[in-house]
């Protein structure tokens, strides 16, 4: 037993010795191996020069001036995460935001494609030219002239055509061919007049304009008078001045040369005919009359209405006796004070007034051929019942009547339904 313990102790010492030796060798300084350097990856540098072309179309266009904004935009582009911003540069190298212009000129429009997240460009810029060219000025049917283009002859005094049309002069510079300017003798002179756009937005155009020098002894001042102006007809024109007209000219000839004045005169009658359907309005002159010093005035003629009875087909019924005509308004003399070329004058004219009479359907004797009348209607479907058998002037006044009187060409159709 003693031997065994001795061996164990000896083995333990040997083991401990080797362990100590191992621990001692581990505590010695070791020469370190060379270290491996750490790899550093730098972020990529953003460079607009490396951007690719945008998958979009941006085409130059030439457009005609309209007075409104004209634009040029990118097409065929649909990336939701990218926005398009525009810059526009004019011919003077002035750059502003936007992609449109109004005035005539050539503009360079730049389209930039920006990320909605970073606001950085994601594609190369695209550019296109927007060219706006001058437009043709709307057709000019008349041009306002000094003295309406009519001058009285005075010995030793010359006259020339002069445009005073404020609308045209606001937009155009006006020049005149001198051939027929500065004339003294009585006559009609045509002058080639050229209009050059100040803004360059319109094409230059020319018109042959006419002025007259007339003999004072044969000259008449003529005004068209509209005493029915209470409802502000034609924008409030109660007096249309035709200026001084030679007495050897007919109204037809005058209006052929002055279409704008004829349009204004026609408009008044057209408007009055709509306002007062129970009258017909016209001017007191005949177009073939020669111009005189008297001032033509609007005149009214009362309208007559015919009542036409319509019976069921094959019924054998007809109107046997009775009046079928009714004039709801008649003429009455009236006066009105009007200012004519700065002078107040009292004008006498005929005014339409409502009659006190009535038209009664029951006064018409009908041959009913054995039928009994169930009712009178305004339409052949018998759905629009005649509101009353007696008609007064108020029924023909669209402003006063609350009933739906159906009139066609001054004919009131009455449809008869049998029981």
Steps between C-alpha positions, in 0.01 A plus 500: 500500500790736579657439167187583321465833673859586429447441134191714493684784666789465263267505204324799644831685534603408153165619372520820698853562374400468144205726562719760661742478216206554258369795692847651515545472121157664439598806700793578270449787245410375156591680181164604345415412145441785256132629530261505198391858427116568516330567164323850480236537224433872413149604386448559126532864393178660337592642160240656266736438208451126544119512474326307224244627253143524624246253355285788381418713196546877486430643155538860383186669370398811308169648615298804396439785743156486665530752780497212750779291653651245260695211653737219409512183711682167521303201372535120527635513857333306780737445795301564815804570719631775274371853456564732205596863552519754219706813438438735208760731349403782265702657219659743748635208709259568783406174673192444712303204631239353266451354157279756327490848349246738349685744279656434160861376523726195526537339842727221625324275747705270724340198664675356810414158644525501881466225755206570727701356793837672459411784263811404300497462125453143385535559125667745270307821431299523178457823305258606228413822321161668529457739209199733503432670168276802428130442442274655240299777664127418508321630193436872526165587344518869584754751626402815688628809319532861601181689407365159394708546186272779371625857462327818382663669205680824587699690241873481574458238775635148451383185672648156564383165624579442867433187706375574854388149585624463860495120497717479188732783607566324829646204313626645170709780357320645199656633181335645189589494134526868411357485146144596601576695817485881537220553248292817459253426224159338546528128441538150642858392578638156581812475714705184552539485877753263660474368856822380664475320834681681781543179696588294190224260604301558181584495133520832323191560286368768269152631417368736236312763699285773354439862593285762330510871441144612432327819393350662808191605307410135436594356840256368760561412863309177563424319828301183558269540799374217720237632744432144625823501698339460843614137507856592409486356149831446324695586813324835545521644148213743467682707235727371223680783322556439130697822470478726194376329186474630146137548395551313173566175687235242594494327838578174323816651349601655831455179700687302235804715582432508876413143596565558871231770516252280317575215743425728795176622341387145419584384851264754655202380293590135557517554876171690511324227303608253768397724787161584355375195304163670453656768275728522197777762512684663211661830401290776344725529192490277196844378396450653155415843645752776445650636820326810634536722804212334688610247761366149437325349800403149608133435424274223628222312323254303717497127435175320425450147635291237325319231700490174308266225618615142441236225509555121514555359154182379332270661759334728244519793746600848387482870591158618397512866592700754702814716502830308505733800527612694808731803532601517870700824473430822308690824439477813708684829447772570759783746556847456645791734562824380340848648484622515141862606453491689829167671435180398684204456269146374547420208272149394404448133424235227506505277805339156524228484765285209613142490373212478742329244281500124536484202271252234610516151352132458581413786264602277210210291370609143423326242284556190714316246279326346798806491730528652845810701595693357793770768507740731318876427499820657375635174359363209302577254780235679710737531796550877510160636595403852389516696826196716422258571219560876509833641381622849592805702397686376809500147359715621209751686717780262593595720797151521651350165412543212741316264267666292229345646188638303206538715188652410164528766228230706673262206487337362815404138438196379690439124497141392563436173687163333477328319784 
